[in-house]
Amino acid sequence: MARQSKYSVFQPPTEKVWKAGLYIRISREDGDKAESESISSQRAITEQFVSAHDDIQITDYYIDDGYTGTDFDRPDFKRMFDDITNKRINCVIVKDLSRFGRNYVEAGKYLEVVFPMLNVRFIAVNDMIDSILNPSSMNTMMVPIKNIMNDEYCRDISTKVKTSLDIRRRQGMFIGSFAAYGYKKDPSDRHKLIIDEEAALTVRYIFDRFISGYSIIAIARELNENGVLNPSEYKKSKGLNYKHAYKARSCALWCDTTVRRILNNEVYIGHLVQKKTEVLSYKVHVCKTVEKSKNIKVENTHDPIISDDVFYKAKSLLSRDTRTSPKVSRLSVFAGFVKCADCGRAMQKRSVVQPNKKYDYYICSTFRKLDKCKCTKHAIRADVLEETVLAVLNKYIQIAVDFDRVICEVKKFDGALDKSARALSVIEAKKNEIASAKKILQELYPDYKAGLLSLESYVALKDKYEKTITDCESCVSHLQSTESSFTDISNNEFISKFKKYRALSELRREMLVELVDNIYIHEGGAVELHLKCRDEFLSATEYIYANRENRAKN
């Protein structure tokens, strides 16, 4: 028995008429109508070709309107291929090769391998390609060359579009289909964001609750219980055709990921951070995350929903270890702040229940969970820690109040503001003196060369004015630093933040967020408090002591 080849040989159909499918495609860049003029043109050209050939009969139309040619993931192309495999059609007709596809690798695979294997006739009207009547038209170098040129066209367009979008992003224009939750596009300028007050209320609520001590899961649970629509459902309720890749059910709820994303988004303080994702290539339409250093950030492009202070407080809290049971709605006042002074790891809160009482305490997580040989307990009772921190904070609050009183007295009796004004006046005068001395120096040498000055006079005058310039520059430098201290001390952050908590009777989490950096517990129960505004505290201290020394000298 003769051996048969494993490759099928093309067999022309025995019937007289070819069953043709007219394939028509237009990309989004070519038009956005339901059936654009380009589609009508392609239909007319292919129909006219069929009418001139009695052996071809139109079986169906396959139209992909708004789909790129860089891949073959198109609904009607897939439907056409299913009809080919089911032998409903055996002829594919397109206006030209670019309408079939712009990916030369994939297009070549279909034209050179797939269609011949399936006995499919391929016709590109304007390119005068016909795999049956003119087989040589398929075998020339022109077919792959045209496919490469079509591919190159897409690559070039993709590069130009990316460059254009990046320029717009750097100009502070919003580039996106949908505005971030809490904002909407300005009806008069789609590249600008304006506040959507209805959603902005929820954004503010999320930040306020988080800073006041509520966990992210608890916030999400509250929003769901109150019937607040999550961002995707809210956009749909406003008539937007919004689709979310991670939505798993028809009525999606708030989740911790959504809340965390809002707390991390700088759009709410008026900044646009764009180009966070991009497609792998013009052929592979899969998004990848762009590293932060390559994001495009433009500040103050639109009105903020929350203040910078609130946003960065929340951001600071997000970086802390505040893990707790999902059943716990509100975090403890010290959650994320208490750390072991030796190993640096977070201290864990635990409870002890006795017959007549219950008390909480903190213990080093390294000792409790990892290795008892690497660290010790560092245990401290929660009530003792609270009393200690409260006492220390009240001490610094009183210092801030005293600093404020002393600085007011200094300004009142020593005329600090007048000193600042006088300093500015002297600085201006010294700068004018420097300019005059430099001008004289420029004229000295020509006078010496012209014989108007002797060598001795020239050297003496040159030394004199160079010294004048040096002394004046030193004076200006000193006065500028002095004037700056007068101006800056009026808005000292240590004083302004601490003094507003005067007469503090209990610890609140939002106060701890604003004033405390970290709390370190030493073995034996010693507490080390690291406060924020340490540089401002030193600045205020130096200012007060400097003024005391000046008054003592005078």
Secondary structure, DSSP 8 states (H G I E B T S, - for coil): -----SS------SSSSEEEEEEEEE-GGG--STT-HHHHHHHHHHHHHHHT-TTEEEEEEEEEET--SSS---HHHHHHHHHHHTTS--EEEESSHHHH-S-HHHHHHIIIIIHHHTT-EEEETTTTEETTTBTHHHHSTHHHHHHHHHHHHHHHHHHHHHHHHHHHHHTT---SSS--TTEEEETTEEEEEEE-HHHHHHHHHHHHHHHTTB-HHHHHHHHHHTT---HHHHHHHTT-----TT--SSS----HHHHHHHHH-GGGGT-EEE-SEEES-SS---EEE--GGGSEEESS-S--SS-HHHHHHHHHHHTS-----TT--B--TTTTTEEETTT--BEEEEEEE-SS-EEEEEEEHIIIII-TTT-----EEHHHHHHHHHHHHHHHHHHHHHHHHHHHHHHHHH-HHHHHHHHHHHHHHHHHHHHHHHHHHHHHHHHHHTTSS-HHHHHHHHHHHHHHHHHHHHHHHHHHHHHHHHHHHTT-HHHHHHHTT-S--S--HHHHHHHEEEEEE-TTS-EEEEES-HHHHHHHHHHHHHHHHHHHH-
